[in-house]
């Protein structure tokens, strides 16, 4: 899915029967409509906010009819059947999933040059995780602001995402410790802190992103400095102070 360069052609009314219509299948047409609605949600939720966006605005932005909107993102009951989830909430949840998948793909594609020292390696890891949101702050706002407190279903997904990110942080620092032969007790698989160190790091980074989104651009520190400071804090949390980081080249 491309959430940056998607075109938004107007939807053309026509038959909904199975098979081809003007050379495209119903599945392909629905896929294109879903893509355009996700693009519209990123733009509107990421600028006006989830609660400031109407279905009419989403349909206008995407060129998709309201009928198609409700077909593609229907209201539903949660898995526990304790709450009703609106069509807009279903769209937000799908956008949340797609944006997190993008971050996961960036992390999976990360490569570290052999000559990288400890601090540079950590900056590269942090950058892979954060640059999708720093390069497009609509994504940061959707993930860290607009998706918060919407419903219990999405909150459960957010908690699970935090746990997965914390596990990824632990795994990354375990590799760093092994690569640089560092005495980082916090990242040792035999050091059982219940995952608190990694959860605190992930939670702290989340709050730092929220603060950055709400800070006027002229008052922000440069992105490179932001990533460097987060990396230094993460290293200290795992027991590698400035001396160890500087001496690992």
C-alpha positions in Angstrom: 0.0 0.0 0.0 1.3 3.4 -0.9 0.2 6.2 1.5 2.2 8.9 -0.2 1.6 9.0 -4.0 -1.8 7.5 -4.5 -4.0 9.3 -7.0 -7.6 10.1 -6.1 -9.7 9.7 -9.2 -13.4 10.3 -8.8 -15.5 7.2 -8.4 -17.6 6.3 -11.4 -21.0 4.7 -10.7 -21.7 1.4 -12.5 -22.8 -2.1 -12.1 -21.8 -4.0 -8.9 -22.2 -7.4 -10.6 -19.3 -9.8 -10.4 -16.8 -9.9 -13.3 -15.1 -7.2 -15.3 -16.5 -3.6 -15.7 -14.5 -1.4 -18.0 -11.6 -3.9 -17.8 -11.4 -4.1 -14.0 -12.8 -6.7 -11.6 -14.9 -5.9 -8.5 -12.0 -6.9 -6.3 -9.6 -4.5 -8.0 -12.1 -1.7 -7.8 -12.8 -2.3 -4.2 -9.0 -2.4 -3.6 -8.5 0.9 -5.3 -11.4 2.5 -3.3 -10.0 1.1 0.0 -6.6 2.6 -0.9 -8.1 6.0 -1.6 -10.1 6.0 1.6 -6.9 5.1 3.6 -5.1 7.9 1.8 -7.9 10.3 2.7 -7.9 9.1 6.3 -4.2 9.7 6.6 -4.6 13.2 5.3 -7.7 14.2 7.3 -7.0 12.3 10.6 -3.4 13.5 10.4 -4.3 17.1 10.0 -7.8 17.8 11.2 -8.0 14.9 13.6 -10.1 11.8 13.8 -12.9 13.5 15.8 -12.8 16.6 13.4 -13.4 14.5 10.3 -16.8 13.4 8.9 -17.6 10.5 6.6 -18.7 13.1 4.1 -15.3 14.7 4.2 -13.6 11.4 3.8 -15.7 10.5 0.8 -15.1 13.9 -0.8 -11.4 13.6 -0.3 -11.2 10.1 -1.7 -13.7 10.3 -4.5 -15.5 7.3 -3.0 -19.3 7.1 -2.5 -20.7 6.8 1.1 -22.3 3.5 0.0 -18.8 2.1 -0.9 -17.4 3.5 2.4 -19.9 1.6 4.5 -19.4 -1.6 2.4 -15.6 -1.5 2.7 -15.5 -0.4 6.4 -18.7 -1.5 8.0 -19.7 -0.9 11.6 -19.3 -4.0 13.7 -19.3 -5.5 17.2 -16.0 -6.0 18.9 -14.6 -9.4 19.3 -15.8 -9.5 22.9 -19.2 -8.1 21.7 -19.0 -5.5 24.5 -18.9 -2.5 22.3 -20.0 -1.3 18.9 -17.3 -0.1 16.5 -18.4 2.6 14.0 -17.4 2.6 10.3 -15.0 5.5 10.9 -13.4 3.6 13.8 -13.0 0.6 11.5 -11.2 2.8 9.0 -8.9 4.3 11.7 -8.0 0.8 13.0 -7.1 -0.4 9.5 -5.0 2.7 9.0 -3.3 2.1 12.3 -2.4 -1.5 11.2 -1.1 -0.3 7.8 1.2 2.4 9.3 2.6 0.0 11.9 3.3 -2.5 9.1 5.3 0.2 7.3 7.4 0.7 10.4 7.9 -3.1 10.7 9.0 -3.2 7.1 11.5 -0.4 7.6 13.0 -2.2 10.6 13.2 -5.5 8.7 15.0 -3.8 5.8 17.6 -2.1 8.1 21.2 -2.9 7.4 24.2 -1.8 9.6 27.5 -1.1 7.9 30.4 -3.2 9.3 32.3 0.0 10.2 29.5 1.5 12.4 30.3 2.1 16.0 28.0 1.6 18.9 26.3 5.0 18.8 26.0 5.1 15.0 24.4 1.6 15.1 21.9 2.7 17.7 21.0 5.8 15.8 20.4 3.7 12.7 18.1 1.4 14.6 16.2 4.3 16.1 16.0 6.1 12.8 14.5 3.0 11.0 11.7 2.9 13.6 11.0 6.6 13.7 11.7 8.1 10.3 8.4 7.0 8.7 6.7 9.2 11.3 9.3 12.0 11.3 9.2 12.2 7.5 5.4 12.4 7.5 4.1 13.7 10.7 0.5 12.9 9.7 1.5 9.3 10.5 2.9 10.3 13.9 -0.3 12.1 14.8 -2.5 9.1 13.7 -0.5 6.5 15.5 0.4 8.4 18.7 -2.5 10.9 19.1 -5.6 10.2 17.1 -5.7 6.4 17.8 -5.6 6.9 21.5 -8.7 6.3 23.6 -11.0 5.7 20.6 -12.4 2.3 21.7 -11.3 -0.7 23.7 -10.7 -2.8 20.6 -8.1 -0.3 19.3 -6.7 0.2 22.8 -6.1 -3.5 23.0 -4.3 -3.4 19.6 -2.2 -0.5 20.8 -1.1 -2.3 23.9 -0.2 -5.4 21.9 1.8 -3.1 19.5 3.6 -1.6 22.4 4.5 -5.1 23.7 5.8 -6.1 20.2 7.8 -2.9 19.9 9.3 -3.5 23.4 10.3 -7.0 22.4 11.9 -5.7 19.2 13.9 -3.1 21.3 15.1 -5.9 23.6 16.1 -8.0 20.6 17.9 -5.1 19.0 19.9 -4.3 22.1 20.8 -7.9 22.7 22.3 -7.9 19.2 24.1 -4.7 19.9 25.5 -6.1 23.1 26.7 -9.2 21.3 28.2 -7.3 18.4 30.2 -4.8 20.6 30.8 -7.2 23.5 29.4 -4.8 26.0 28.4 -5.4 29.6 24.8 -4.3 29.3 23.1 -6.1 32.1 19.7 -4.7 31.2 19.7 -6.4 27.8 21.0 -9.7 29.0 18.5 -12.5 28.4 19.2 -13.6 32.0 18.2 -10.3 33.4 14.5 -10.5 34.1 13.0 -7.1 34.6 9.6 -8.2 33.2 10.3 -6.2 30.1 10.1 -2.9 32.0 13.2 -1.3 30.5 12.0 -1.8 26.9 8.5 -0.7 27.7 9.7 2.4 29.4 11.9 3.2 26.4 9.0 2.7 23.9 6.7 4.7 26.1 9.2 7.5 26.4 9.8 7.6 22.7 6.1 7.7 22.1 5.7 10.7 24.4 8.7 12.4 22.8 7.0 12.1 19.4 3.8 13.5 20.7 5.6 16.5 22.2 7.4 17.0 18.9 4.2 16.9 16.9 2.7 19.6 19.2 5.8 21.8 19.1 5.9 24.6 16.5 8.4 23.7 13.7 10.7 26.7 14.3 11.1 25.7 18.0 12.1 22.1 17.3 15.6 20.7 17.5 16.9 19.3 14.2 15.7 15.8 13.3 19.2 14.4 13.5 19.7 15.8 17.0 16.4 14.4 18.0 17.4 10.9 16.9 20.8 11.2 18.5 19.4 12.2 21.9 16.9 9.3 21.8 19.7 6.9 21.0 21.8 8.2 23.8 19.0 7.8 26.3 18.3 4.3 25.1 21.9 3.3 25.5 22.0 4.7 29.0 18.9 2.8 29.8 20.7 -0.4 28.8 23.8 0.5 30.8 26.0 1.9 28.1 26.9 5.4 29.1 28.7 8.0 26.9 32.1 6.6 27.7 31.2 3.1 26.4 29.5 4.5 23.3 32.5 6.8 22.5 35.0 4.0 23.1 33.3 1.4 20.9 34.5 2.6 17.6 
